[in-house]
Amino acid sequence: MNTPTDVSSDFTGRTVLITGGGSGIGLATAEAFARSGANVVITGRTQGRLDTALERLPTDRATAVRADVGLPDDVERITRGVHDRFGRLDVVISNAAGHVPGEITDVSTDDGELMRRTTIDGLFHLAKTTLPSLADTGGSFIATSSVSGLGGDWKLSTYNATKGAVTQFVRALALDWGSRGVRVNAVAPSLTKTEPVASMTSNPELVAKHEERTALGRLGEPEDVAPVFLFLASDAARYITGAVVPVDGGTTASNGQPHVWALRASSCAPRPTTLARLVPRRREEVGRPDHRVRREPPTALVQPAEGGPALRELTDGELVRGGLRGNARHRVPGRHRHRGHEARSDRVSRDDEPSGASLVGEDPRPHEREWRVERVGWVVMALVVLLGLLGFWGSGVLSTVTTTSADGRLSVSYERFVRTIGQTSIVVHADRGSARGGTLQLSVDQPCLDSYQVQSMQPEPTVTTAVGDRLVFGFPAGADSALTLRLDVRPSDTTGLQECSFGVGTSPQVRTWHWVHP
């Protein structure tokens, strides 16, 4: 056995048999082995193609045999010819395969049989006939599988089945023949520029879509794949068997999600025209001195974003574009109310309040309630002392303020803790029933996540995706359950961010609310 310092790709004196060697990956591999000094035998079903391929190989060390690997007699004839010409067999590459795209109902019975006979039966007959010879020389058997043999493809079910069979066949053969000194592996290319798939590789739209899903951003060439066969056949891979090596430019590195960063934010992120801001409002009473001016808790004021009008929701849930309503204001239901029942007519809004548009339904009455948080400085201090005496120091909630979006789909609770006045948490509750089927999306902006960390989430999200500067969690819609997200302030941030933006809904009806520290 060679040591790691003297490993080379010199195949001088060795004999390599390559099925499907008349073009594409098979021919590129034959040329690579020939350059490395090997004797090369290529097979195929078309004599003219074999003759053309043979012109690119050294005549003294190469030969071509017309044969159908799906027929056992042809495979036995090939093997005898190799021994008669070169006296030994060191490497076998099962590259012949059939490729007919289409759904199962579109693939004819004849085409299905052709793919099975060439890819699966061909591998069976070739392995059965040549593995004993490889055991005599300590050789290597390598099959051409595909990334389509590692997962499913649209409209390639029959092809997926044949390549999946190759993948599992190779792994099982590696187990059976490893003790006899034969290594069995497979190479799994992705879409490569070869003649059988010329109709696909010549389609610019299809090529562009494929390149978007490939880390290296281009289609494969036969010359990209051939060196991997040389490596697996060489002594450098002497401890590799049962492996299926993707040669796909990084296609299988993806988990299947789209390349979201390559998309325009306007096409995948919540539209800015739906921005609804929960902002603190300030009211003054006519005739009151300045020191009596009081601040009220947040109200649901929808501010129009740049680029267009805001949206409003009709009673049937359908979203339509609506005009702007100047200084539109709707109260957020809460536990605290002003001592006076309804707002007095002598209260007026400040002139500098921004304009906005409503996101609520037609009935404004549930949103006319007013509430405010009383100044409770001395109460807070007394509560801290009391909880400490009761043994709850370090774990109890000091105060909670809850704000709810105007349409009731989202509520945000702001909690302060006894253990540290600066310790804060945000608890987000979303109505999963509002998703109206499909997948519910809850999003949080990145600046908020820089200050807060996700402590818990019920239920667990099925998918988490970064969209622009937001983190989007996906949940299955449910009519009778709620979604809860808890954010705790990070240790490096003693007070937490004063503002956060949360979104909830189903695409494209995702709405975003801006929450401000109460």
C-alpha positions as CSV (number, residue, x, y, z in Angstrom):
1,M,0.0,0.0,0.0
2,N,1.3,3.5,-0.8
3,T,1.9,5.9,2.0
4,P,0.2,9.3,2.1
5,T,3.3,10.9,0.8
6,D,3.7,8.9,-2.4
7,V,0.0,8.8,-3.6
8,S,-0.4,9.7,-7.2
9,S,-3.0,9.5,-10.0
10,D,-0.7,7.4,-12.2
11,F,-2.8,4.5,-13.7
12,T,-0.1,3.2,-16.0
13,G,-0.6,-0.5,-16.5
14,R,-4.1,-0.5,-15.1
15,T,-7.2,-1.2,-17.2
16,V,-10.4,0.9,-16.9
17,L,-13.8,-0.1,-18.3
18,I,-16.3,2.7,-18.8
19,T,-19.9,2.1,-20.0
20,G,-21.7,5.0,-21.7
21,G,-18.2,6.3,-22.6
22,G,-19.1,7.7,-26.1
23,S,-20.0,11.2,-24.9
24,G,-20.5,13.6,-22.0
25,I,-19.2,12.6,-18.5
26,G,-18.2,9.1,-19.7
27,L,-16.0,10.4,-22.5
28,A,-14.4,13.1,-20.3
29,T,-13.6,10.4,-17.7
30,A,-12.1,8.2,-20.4
31,E,-9.9,11.0,-21.5
32,A,-8.8,11.7,-18.0
33,F,-7.8,8.1,-17.3
34,A,-6.0,7.9,-20.7
35,R,-3.9,11.0,-19.8
36,S,-3.0,9.2,-16.5
37,G,-1.6,6.3,-18.4
38,A,-4.5,3.8,-18.1
39,N,-5.7,1.3,-20.7
40,V,-9.3,2.4,-21.5
41,V,-12.3,0.5,-22.8
42,I,-15.4,2.4,-23.6
43,T,-18.8,1.0,-24.5
44,G,-22.0,2.4,-25.9
45,R,-25.0,1.5,-28.2
46,T,-24.1,3.9,-31.1
47,Q,-21.1,2.9,-33.2
48,G,-20.7,6.3,-34.8
49,R,-20.5,8.0,-31.5
50,L,-17.9,5.5,-30.2
51,D,-15.8,5.9,-33.3
52,T,-15.8,9.7,-32.8
53,A,-14.9,9.3,-29.2
54,L,-12.1,6.8,-30.0
55,E,-10.4,9.5,-32.1
56,R,-9.8,11.5,-28.9
57,L,-8.1,8.6,-27.1
58,P,-4.6,7.0,-27.6
59,T,-5.1,4.2,-30.1
60,D,-2.5,1.9,-28.5
61,R,-4.2,2.0,-25.1
62,A,-7.9,2.4,-26.0
63,T,-10.7,0.4,-27.6
64,A,-14.4,0.8,-28.1
65,V,-17.1,-1.9,-27.9
66,R,-20.6,-1.5,-29.1
67,A,-22.9,-3.2,-26.5
68,D,-26.1,-2.8,-24.5
69,V,-25.4,-3.1,-20.8
70,G,-29.0,-4.0,-20.2
71,L,-28.4,-7.4,-21.8
72,P,-26.3,-9.8,-19.7
73,D,-24.8,-11.5,-22.7
74,D,-23.4,-8.2,-24.0
75,V,-21.8,-7.5,-20.6
76,E,-20.2,-10.9,-20.5
77,R,-18.8,-10.3,-24.0
78,I,-17.4,-6.9,-22.9
79,T,-15.6,-8.4,-19.9
80,R,-14.1,-11.3,-21.9
81,G,-12.9,-8.7,-24.5
82,V,-11.2,-6.7,-21.8
83,H,-9.3,-9.7,-20.5
84,D,-8.3,-10.8,-24.0
85,R,-6.9,-7.4,-24.9
86,F,-5.3,-6.2,-21.7
87,G,-5.2,-9.2,-19.4
88,R,-6.7,-7.5,-16.3
89,L,-9.4,-5.3,-15.0
90,D,-8.7,-2.7,-12.3
91,V,-11.5,0.0,-12.5
92,V,-15.1,-0.4,-13.7
93,I,-17.3,2.7,-14.1
94,S,-21.0,2.1,-14.6
95,N,-22.0,5.3,-16.4
96,A,-24.6,4.2,-18.9
97,A,-28.1,5.5,-18.0
98,G,-31.4,6.5,-19.5
99,H,-33.0,10.0,-19.0
100,V,-36.6,10.7,-20.1
101,P,-38.2,13.6,-18.2
102,G,-41.9,13.9,-17.4
103,E,-44.5,13.0,-14.8
104,I,-45.3,9.3,-14.4
105,T,-48.4,9.7,-16.6
106,D,-46.3,11.3,-19.4
107,V,-43.6,8.7,-19.6
108,S,-44.4,5.9,-22.0
109,T,-44.0,2.3,-20.9
110,D,-41.2,1.8,-23.5
111,D,-39.3,4.8,-22.1
112,G,-39.8,3.6,-18.6
113,E,-38.5,0.2,-19.5
114,L,-35.5,1.7,-21.3
115,M,-34.5,3.7,-18.2
116,R,-34.9,0.7,-15.9
117,R,-33.0,-1.6,-18.3
118,T,-30.1,0.7,-18.9
119,T,-29.6,2.2,-15.5
120,I,-30.7,-0.5,-13.0
121,D,-30.3,-3.7,-15.0
122,G,-27.1,-2.4,-16.6
123,L,-25.6,-1.8,-13.1
124,F,-26.8,-5.2,-11.9
125,H,-25.3,-7.1,-14.9
126,L,-22.1,-5.1,-14.8
127,A,-21.5,-5.5,-11.1
128,K,-22.3,-9.2,-11.2
129,T,-19.9,-9.9,-14.0
130,T,-17.0,-7.7,-13.1
131,L,-16.7,-7.7,-9.3
132,P,-15.0,-11.1,-9.2
133,S,-12.3,-9.7,-11.5
134,L,-11.9,-6.6,-9.4
135,A,-11.4,-8.8,-6.3
136,D,-8.4,-10.3,-8.0
137,T,-6.8,-7.0,-8.6
138,G,-8.0,-5.1,-5.5
139,G,-9.9,-2.8,-7.9
140,S,-12.6,-0.2,-7.7
141,F,-16.2,-0.1,-8.9
142,I,-17.7,3.3,-9.4
143,A,-21.2,4.1,-10.5
144,T,-22.7,7.4,-11.8
145,S,-25.6,8.2,-9.6
146,S,-27.1,11.8,-9.5
147,V,-28.3,14.3,-7.0
148,S,-31.7,13.1,-8.3
149,G,-30.9,9.9,-6.6
150,L,-30.6,11.7,-3.3
151,G,-33.9,13.5,-3.4
152,G,-37.0,14.2,-5.5
153,D,-37.3,16.4,-8.5
154,W,-40.4,17.9,-10.2
155,K,-41.4,15.9,-13.3
156,L,-38.6,13.4,-13.0
157,S,-40.1,10.7,-10.8
158,T,-39.0,7.7,-13.0
159,Y,-35.5,9.1,-13.4
160,N,-35.4,9.7,-9.6
161,A,-36.4,6.1,-9.0
162,T,-33.6,4.7,-11.2
163,K,-30.9,6.9,-9.7
164,G,-32.1,6.3,-6.2
165,A,-31.7,2.6,-7.0
166,V,-28.1,3.2,-8.1
167,T,-27.4,5.0,-4.8
168,Q,-28.6,2.2,-2.6
169,F,-27.2,-0.5,-4.8
170,V,-23.7,1.0,-4.4
171,R,-23.9,1.2,-0.6
172,A,-25.0,-2.4,-0.3
173,L,-22.3,-3.6,-2.7
174,A,-19.7,-1.8,-0.7
175,L,-20.7,-3.7,2.4
176,D,-20.6,-7.1,0.6
177,W,-17.3,-6.6,-1.2
178,G,-15.2,-4.6,1.1
179,S,-13.9,-7.7,2.8
180,R,-12.6,-8.9,-0.6
181,G,-10.6,-5.7,-1.2
182,V,-13.1,-4.1,-3.6
183,R,-14.1,-0.5,-3.0
184,V,-17.6,0.5,-4.4
185,N,-18.6,4.2,-4.6
186,A,-20.7,6.5,-6.6
187,V,-20.5,10.0,-8.1
188,A,-23.6,12.2,-8.0
189,P,-23.5,15.1,-10.5
190,S,-26.3,17.7,-10.8
191,L,-27.4,19.2,-14.0
192,T,-24.4,19.0,-16.3
193,K,-23.9,20.1,-19.9
194,T,-24.3,16.8,-21.7
195,E,-26.1,15.6,-24.8
196,P,-29.0,13.8,-23.1
197,V,-30.1,17.0,-21.3
198,A,-29.3,19.5,-24.1
199,S,-32.9,20.6,-24.2
200,M,-32.6,21.6,-20.6
201,T,-29.2,23.2,-20.6
202,S,-30.1,25.2,-23.7
203,N,-33.1,26.8,-22.0
204,P,-31.9,30.2,-20.6
205,E,-34.9,30.4,-18.2
206,L,-34.3,27.0,-16.7
207,V,-30.5,27.5,-16.5
208,A,-31.1,30.8,-14.6
209,K,-33.3,29.1,-12.1
210,H,-30.8,26.3,-11.6
211,E,-27.9,28.7,-11.2
212,E,-29.9,30.5,-8.5
213,R,-30.0,27.3,-6.5
214,T,-26.3,26.5,-7.0
215,A,-23.7,27.9,-4.6
216,L,-21.1,28.3,-7.4
217,G,-23.7,29.9,-9.7
218,R,-23.2,27.9,-12.8
219,L,-24.0,24.6,-14.5
220,G,-21.5,21.7,-14.3
221,E,-19.2,20.6,-17.1
222,P,-18.2,17.0,-17.8
223,E,-14.6,18.1,-17.0
224,D,-15.8,19.1,-13.5
225,V,-17.0,15.5,-12.8
226,A,-14.2,13.4,-14.4
227,P,-11.5,14.1,-11.8
228,V,-13.7,12.8,-9.0
229,F,-13.8,9.4,-10.7
230,L,-10.0,9.4,-10.9
231,F,-9.8,10.3,-7.2
232,L,-12.1,7.5,-6.1
233,A,-10.2,5.0,-8.3
234,S,-6.8,6.1,-7.0
235,D,-4.9,5.0,-3.9
236,A,-5.7,8.4,-2.4
237,A,-9.2,7.1,-1.8
238,R,-8.1,3.7,-0.4
239,Y,-10.2,4.1,2.7
240,I,-13.3,5.4,1.0
241,T,-16.1,2.9,0.1
242,G,-19.9,3.1,0.1
243,A,-19.7,6.9,-0.5
244,V,-22.0,8.8,-2.8
245,V,-20.1,12.0,-3.7
246,P,-22.2,15.0,-4.9
247,V,-20.5,16.9,-7.7
248,D,-23.1,19.6,-7.9
249,G,-21.6,23.0,-7.3
250,G,-23.3,23.2,-3.9
251,T,-26.8,22.4,-5.0
252,T,-27.4,19.8,-2.2
253,A,-25.9,22.1,0.4
254,S,-29.2,24.0,0.4
255,N,-32.2,22.9,2.6
256,G,-34.5,23.7,-0.2
257,Q,-35.5,27.3,0.7
258,P,-35.2,30.0,-1.9
259,H,-32.2,32.4,-2.0
260,V,-34.1,35.1,-0.1
261,W,-31.2,37.6,-0.1
262,A,-31.2,37.6,-3.9
263,L,-34.8,38.7,-4.0
264,R,-36.0,42.3,-3.8
265,A,-37.3,43.2,-0.4
266,S,-40.5,44.5,-2.0
267,S,-41.3,41.1,-3.4
268,C,-40.9,39.1,-0.3
269,A,-41.0,41.3,2.8
270,P,-44.2,42.8,4.3
271,R,-45.2,45.8,2.2
272,P,-44.3,49.1,3.9
273,T,-47.7,50.5,2.9
274,T,-49.3,48.3,5.6
275,L,-47.2,49.7,8.4
276,A,-49.3,50.4,11.5
277,R,-47.6,52.2,14.3
278,L,-48.5,52.0,18.0
279,V,-47.2,55.4,19.1
280,P,-47.6,57.3,22.4
281,R,-50.2,60.1,22.0
282,R,-50.2,63.2,24.0
283,R,-53.4,65.1,24.8
284,E,-54.0,68.4,26.4
285,E,-57.1,69.8,28.0
286,V,-58.2,73.3,27.3
287,G,-57.5,75.6,30.2
288,R,-55.3,73.1,32.1
289,P,-51.9,74.4,33.2
290,D,-48.8,72.8,31.7
291,H,-48.0,70.8,34.8
292,R,-51.4,69.1,34.5
293,V,-50.7,67.9,30.9
294,R,-50.8,64.1,31.1
295,R,-49.5,61.4,28.8
296,E,-51.7,58.6,27.7
297,P,-50.7,55.0,26.9
298,P,-50.2,54.0,23.2
299,T,-53.0,54.2,20.8
300,A,-53.4,52.4,17.5
301,L,-52.4,55.1,15.1
302,V,-51.7,54.0,11.6
303,Q,-49.1,56.1,9.9
304,P,-48.8,55.8,6.1
305,A,-45.4,54.7,4.9
306,E,-43.6,56.2,2.0
307,G,-44.7,54.9,-1.4
308,G,-48.4,54.7,-1.1
309,P,-51.5,54.8,1.1
310,A,-52.1,52.5,4.1
311,L,-54.4,49.5,4.1
312,R,-57.6,48.9,6.0
313,E,-59.5,45.8,6.7
314,L,-63.1,45.3,5.6
315,T,-65.6,43.3,7.7
316,D,-65.2,40.2,5.5
317,G,-61.4,40.2,6.0
318,E,-60.6,41.3,2.4
319,L,-57.8,43.8,2.2
320,V,-58.2,46.8,-0.1
321,R,-56.3,50.0,-0.6
322,G,-58.0,52.9,1.2
323,G,-57.5,56.6,1.4
324,L,-55.8,58.3,4.3
325,R,-57.8,59.6,7.2
326,G,-56.3,62.7,8.8
327,N,-55.4,62.2,12.4
328,A,-57.4,58.9,12.6
329,R,-57.2,57.5,16.1
330,H,-58.6,54.4,17.8
331,R,-58.2,53.4,21.4
332,V,-56.4,50.2,22.3
333,P,-58.4,48.1,24.8
334,G,-56.6,47.7,28.1
335,R,-57.1,47.1,31.8
336,H,-56.7,50.7,32.9
337,R,-59.1,53.5,32.1
338,H,-59.3,57.2,32.9
339,R,-61.4,58.1,35.8
340,G,-63.7,60.0,33.5
341,H,-65.7,57.6,31.3
342,E,-65.6,59.1,27.8
343,A,-63.2,61.6,26.4
344,R,-64.4,65.1,27.2
345,S,-65.3,67.3,24.3
346,D,-63.0,70.0,25.5
347,R,-59.9,67.8,24.8
348,V,-58.2,68.6,21.6
349,S,-55.3,66.9,19.8
350,R,-52.0,68.6,19.4
351,D,-51.4,70.2,16.1
352,D,-48.2,68.3,15.6
353,E,-49.7,64.9,15.7
354,P,-49.1,62.8,12.6
355,S,-51.7,61.8,10.2
356,G,-52.6,58.2,9.5
357,A,-55.2,55.7,8.4
358,S,-57.1,53.1,10.3
359,L,-56.5,49.3,10.1
360,V,-59.7,48.4,12.0
361,G,-63.2,47.4,11.0
362,E,-66.2,49.6,10.5
363,D,-67.4,49.6,14.1
364,P,-65.2,52.0,16.1
365,R,-67.0,51.6,19.4
366,P,-64.8,48.9,21.0
367,H,-61.8,51.2,20.4
368,E,-63.2,54.3,22.0
369,R,-62.2,53.2,25.5
370,E,-59.4,55.1,27.2
371,W,-56.9,53.9,29.7
372,R,-53.7,55.1,31.3
373,V,-51.2,53.8,33.8
374,E,-51.2,55.8,37.0
375,R,-47.9,57.0,38.5
376,V,-47.1,54.3,41.0
377,G,-43.6,55.2,42.1
378,W,-44.2,54.6,45.8
379,V,-46.4,51.6,45.1
380,V,-43.6,50.0,43.0
381,M,-41.1,50.5,45.8
382,A,-43.5,49.1,48.4
383,L,-44.3,46.1,46.1
384,V,-40.5,45.4,45.7
385,V,-40.1,45.3,49.5
386,L,-43.2,43.2,50.0
387,L,-42.2,40.6,47.4
388,G,-38.7,40.4,48.8
389,L,-40.1,39.7,52.2
390,L,-42.3,37.0,50.8
391,G,-39.4,35.2,49.2
392,F,-40.2,36.1,45.7
393,W,-37.2,38.3,45.1
394,G,-35.5,37.5,41.8
395,S,-38.4,35.9,40.1
396,G,-41.7,37.9,40.4
397,V,-43.1,40.3,37.8
398,L,-43.0,43.9,39.0
399,S,-45.4,45.3,36.4
400,T,-47.1,44.4,33.2
401,V,-48.5,46.7,30.5
402,T,-50.3,45.2,27.6
403,T,-51.1,46.9,24.3
404,T,-53.3,45.3,21.6
405,S,-53.4,46.1,17.9
406,A,-56.6,47.7,16.7
407,D,-57.9,44.6,15.0
408,G,-57.1,42.4,17.9
409,R,-54.8,40.1,16.1
410,L,-51.7,41.0,18.1
411,S,-51.0,41.9,21.7
412,V,-47.7,42.8,23.2
413,S,-47.1,42.6,27.0
414,Y,-44.2,44.6,28.5
415,E,-43.0,43.1,31.8
416,R,-40.5,44.4,34.3
417,F,-39.1,42.1,37.0
418,V,-38.5,42.5,40.7
419,R,-35.0,41.1,40.7
420,T,-33.6,43.9,38.6
421,I,-35.5,47.1,37.6
422,G,-33.8,47.0,34.2
423,Q,-34.7,43.4,33.6
424,T,-37.5,43.4,31.0
425,S,-39.3,41.0,28.8
426,I,-41.7,41.3,25.9
427,V,-44.4,38.7,25.4
428,V,-46.1,38.6,22.0
429,H,-49.5,36.9,21.6
430,A,-50.9,36.3,18.1
431,D,-54.3,34.9,17.2
432,R,-53.5,31.8,15.0
433,G,-57.1,31.7,13.9
434,S,-56.7,35.0,12.0
435,A,-54.5,33.2,9.5
436,R,-57.6,31.9,7.7
437,G,-55.8,28.7,6.6
438,G,-52.2,28.3,5.3
439,T,-49.2,29.2,7.3
440,L,-49.2,31.9,9.9
441,Q,-46.2,34.2,9.9
442,L,-44.9,36.1,12.9
443,S,-42.0,38.4,12.2
444,V,-39.6,40.5,14.4
445,D,-37.3,43.2,13.2
446,Q,-33.5,42.6,13.6
447,P,-32.9,45.7,15.7
448,C,-35.3,44.3,18.3
449,L,-33.5,40.9,18.2
450,D,-30.1,42.7,18.7
451,S,-31.4,43.9,22.0
452,Y,-33.7,41.0,23.0
453,Q,-33.2,37.3,22.7
454,V,-35.9,34.7,22.0
455,Q,-36.5,32.9,25.4
456,S,-39.4,30.7,24.4
457,M,-42.0,30.1,21.6
458,Q,-45.2,28.1,21.7
459,P,-45.8,26.3,19.5
460,E,-42.5,25.6,17.9
461,P,-42.2,27.2,14.4
462,T,-42.1,25.0,11.4
463,V,-39.8,27.3,9.5
464,T,-37.6,30.3,10.3
465,T,-36.5,32.6,7.5
466,A,-34.6,35.8,7.3
467,V,-36.4,38.3,5.0
468,G,-34.6,41.6,4.6
469,D,-34.0,43.0,8.1
470,R,-36.7,40.8,9.7
471,L,-36.7,37.3,11.1
472,V,-39.9,35.5,10.1
473,F,-41.3,32.5,12.0
474,G,-43.8,30.2,10.2
475,F,-46.5,28.3,12.1
476,P,-49.3,26.0,10.9
477,A,-52.6,27.9,11.2
478,G,-55.0,26.8,14.0
479,A,-58.4,28.1,14.7
480,D,-58.5,27.6,18.4
481,S,-55.0,28.2,19.7
482,A,-52.8,31.2,20.2
483,L,-49.1,31.8,19.4
484,T,-46.8,33.1,22.1
485,L,-43.3,34.5,21.7
486,R,-41.3,35.6,24.7
487,L,-38.3,37.9,24.3
488,D,-35.9,38.6,27.2
489,V,-33.5,41.5,27.3
490,R,-29.9,40.5,26.5
491,P,-27.5,40.7,29.5
492,S,-25.4,43.2,27.5
493,D,-28.4,45.5,27.2
494,T,-29.6,46.7,30.6
495,T,-32.8,48.3,29.6
496,G,-33.7,46.8,26.2
497,L,-34.7,48.5,23.0
498,Q,-37.4,51.1,23.4
499,E,-39.1,50.1,20.1
500,C,-39.8,46.8,18.3
501,S,-41.7,45.9,15.2
502,F,-43.8,42.8,15.0
503,G,-45.8,41.4,12.1
504,V,-48.5,38.7,12.0
505,G,-50.7,37.2,9.3
506,T,-50.5,35.1,6.2
507,S,-48.6,36.2,3.1
508,P,-49.5,38.5,1.4
509,Q,-51.8,39.7,4.2
510,V,-49.0,40.2,6.7
511,R,-49.4,43.3,8.8
512,T,-46.7,45.0,10.8
513,W,-47.2,46.8,14.1
514,H,-44.6,49.1,15.6
515,W,-44.4,48.7,19.4
516,V,-43.1,51.5,21.6
517,H,-41.8,51.1,25.1
518,P,-44.7,52.2,27.4
